[in-house]
Amino acid sequence: MATGWVWHERYMWHDTGTAGGPLPVSRWVEPMEHVESPDAKRRFANLVSASGLLEHLTPLAPRPATVAELTRVHLPEYVADVDRQAAAGGGNLGGGTPFGEFSYEIALLAAGGVLAAVEAVAGGVVDNAYALVRPPGHHATPDHGRGFCLFNNVAVAARHAQATLGLERIAIVDWDVHHGNGTQDTFWDDPSVLAVSIHQDGVYPPQSGPVTDVGGPGAEGTTINVPLPPGSGDGAYRAAFTEVVEPALDRFAPDLILVACGFDANGFDPLARQMLSSESFRELTRRVADAAARHCDGRLVLAHEGGYSPFAVPFCGLAVVEQLSGVRTGVEDPFLPIVENYGGQLWPHQADAVAAAAAVHSAGRSWIAHG
């Protein structure tokens, strides 16, 4: 199994400045490092290297995305505005999304890193790939960034695959703990892209991603939301995959699967209240890889999104890349004994949430398969 690995030190130089955690500093909030800082991502990359796993991966060099590639998703005036603000020394897109003077070019490199991963997978250079990029992307809509996201890396990659690589049907599975609102907005009216988001109900953006959002006219059923109650863990996420995600992927039969891979559903994250462990993320990866093997010759790319615990994220990420590559290192997750029993059960209110999503997206919507 050849697994591609996209990483660049410049991703860590995206400057989010100081903040009050995830929000701007206010009169009574002492400035601190912004919660979307390099720490969790750099420590993830360092653990992949220190564990010896890096030796088993295929390095993929990122390239900057072009404006033409970005504007398959984003409005030209929005892209130009981010460029203009950065050139003036930096700006803020709102929703806790500050950026520095060089963040525009770093964001181009992040989007381009996911493009490089998709190109390598589509071209048979590697079987699958992980793109450890920054800044993240799934909250960025066509006309605005928010939630730490400048450009929607996964959405840009989906459009690139369709426009240049001959891959027509793209499935996006988003297991970041926050709703993938930008991805949903991008593909709302497009039946050629299946956009699935499993997220903590209502956490961010507020009230975004209800189960009743299913897509626009002509694309009903290709937007799927599985909002899970706070406190959901391994049991709820396994049920969501079994009852909703895997049947949807089987009906849709994609040519490529992209994953918006956030680790902020882990049990230590400061910006959510879910209870996944590193082994939970290993299992989710196994399941989505199995779906890729069934439908698209294994073509699978994971793009890094959120995850704000600098000590837990590296072990979650290592488990995912181990599963992709088929290589188990000797690393043991020291946090696993603490969190693995947090959420293994499937409580009735969690089962009800999964059942509600399954009912909306039942086999009766199998017309989405093959267009």
C-alpha positions, 0 to 999 in steps of 0.5 A, spaced: 500 500 500 503 506 497 500 512 501 502 519 499 504 524 505 503 532 503 507 536 508 510 543 508 513 547 514 510 553 511 503 551 513 506 552 520 507 559 518 500 561 517 499 567 522 493 567 526 496 572 532 493 573 538 486 572 541 481 570 546 482 562 544 478 562 538 475 569 538 478 576 538 481 579 544 476 583 548 477 588 553 476 583 559 480 577 555 487 577 556 491 576 549 493 569 548 495 564 542 490 563 537 487 556 538 488 555 531 496 555 532 501 550 529 502 546 535 497 540 534 499 540 526 507 540 527 506 535 533 502 530 528 508 531 523 513 530 528 510 524 531 509 521 524 517 522 523 519 520 530 515 513 529 519 511 523 512 511 519 515 517 515 520 512 512 514 508 509 510 514 506 511 517 499 512 524 500 508 529 495 510 536 494 505 541 495 504 546 490 500 553 490 493 552 487 492 557 482 487 563 482 483 559 476 483 553 480 480 557 487 475 560 483 472 554 480 469 554 488 470 561 490 468 568 487 474 572 484 472 578 488 473 574 494 479 571 492 482 578 490 480 581 497 483 575 501 490 577 497 489 584 498 488 584 505 494 580 506 498 584 502 496 590 506 499 586 512 493 581 514 486 581 516 480 578 519 474 574 515 470 574 522 468 568 526 475 568 529 479 568 522 485 572 523 490 572 518 497 575 516 501 578 511 503 571 508 497 567 509 494 568 502 500 565 499 500 559 504 493 558 503 494 557 496 499 552 498 494 548 503 489 548 497 495 546 492 497 540 497 490 537 497 490 538 489 497 534 489 494 529 493 488 528 489 493 528 482 497 523 485 492 518 487 488 519 480 494 518 477 496 511 480 502 514 483 500 512 490 494 508 493 491 513 498 494 520 501 494 524 507 495 532 506 497 535 513 495 542 510 494 549 514 489 553 514 483 548 514 478 549 509 471 546 510 467 552 513 469 557 507 463 558 503 464 561 495 464 568 498 466 568 505 471 565 510 470 563 517 471 558 522 479 559 521 478 557 514 480 561 508 479 557 502 475 550 502 481 546 500 477 539 499 471 543 495 477 546 490 480 539 490 473 536 488 472 541 482 479 540 480 478 532 480 472 533 476 475 538 471 481 535 469 482 528 472 476 525 469 473 523 475 465 525 475 462 523 482 466 525 488 464 523 495 466 528 501 466 525 508 467 530 513 468 528 520 470 534 523 466 535 529 464 542 526 459 542 521 462 543 514 457 548 512 462 551 506 462 544 503 455 544 503 453 551 500 458 549 495 455 543 492 448 544 495 445 544 488 450 539 485 448 532 484 455 530 482 458 531 489 455 527 495 457 531 501 456 528 508 457 531 515 458 528 521 458 533 527 456 535 534 449 538 533 449 545 533 456 547 535 459 551 530 456 554 526 451 555 531 444 551 528 448 549 522 447 542 519 440 540 521 438 533 518 433 536 514 438 539 510 438 535 504 440 539 498 437 543 493 432 542 487 435 536 483 440 534 488 436 532 494 439 526 497 446 528 496 447 533 502 447 529 508 448 531 515 448 527 521 448 531 527 450 527 533 448 530 541 454 532 545 457 526 549 457 522 543 463 517 542 465 511 538 458 507 539 455 513 536 460 514 530 460 507 528 452 507 528 452 513 524 457 510 519 453 503 519 446 506 518 447 512 514 454 514 511 456 507 508 449 506 505 450 513 502 456 511 499 454 505 496 448 508 493 452 514 490 458 509 488 463 515 487 469 515 483 473 518 488 472 519 496 475 525 499 475 526 507 475 532 511 479 530 516 478 533 523 480 531 530 476 535 534 471 530 536 477 527 540 475 526 547 480 532 549 479 537 544 477 544 547 472 546 542 467 541 542 464 535 547 465 529 543 469 523 546 472 519 540 479 516 541 485 515 536 482 508 535 476 511 533 479 515 528 483 508 526 476 505 525 473 511 521 479 510 516 478 503 515 471 504 513 472 509 509 477 506 505 473 499 505 468 504 501 473 506 496 475 499 495 468 497 493 467 503 489 473 507 486 479 502 486 481 505 493 482 512 491 482 516 497 484 522 500 484 525 507 485 533 508 487 535 515 481 540 518 480 541 525 483 539 532 486 543 537 489 538 543 496 539 541 497 532 545 491 528 543 491 530 535 498 527 534 496 520 536 489 520 532 493 522 526 498 517 527 492 512 527 489 514 521 496 514 517 498 507 520 491 505 517 492 508 510 499 505 509 497 498 513 504 499 517 503 499 525 509 502 528 511 501 535 507 507 538 502 506 543 497 512 545 498 514 552 491 517 552 487 511 549 486 508 556 483 515 559 478 516 553 477 509 550 471 508 555 468 515 555 463 514 549 463 506 547 456 506 548 450 507 544 445 511 548 438 511 546 438 519 544 444 518 540 441 512 537 435 516 535 439 522 532 442 516 527 436 513 526 433 520 524 438 521 519 437 514 516 430 515 515 431 522 511 436 518 507 433 511 506 434 506 501 428 510 498 433 515 495 437 510 492 435 514 485 442 518 487 446 512 485 449 513 478 446 520 476 
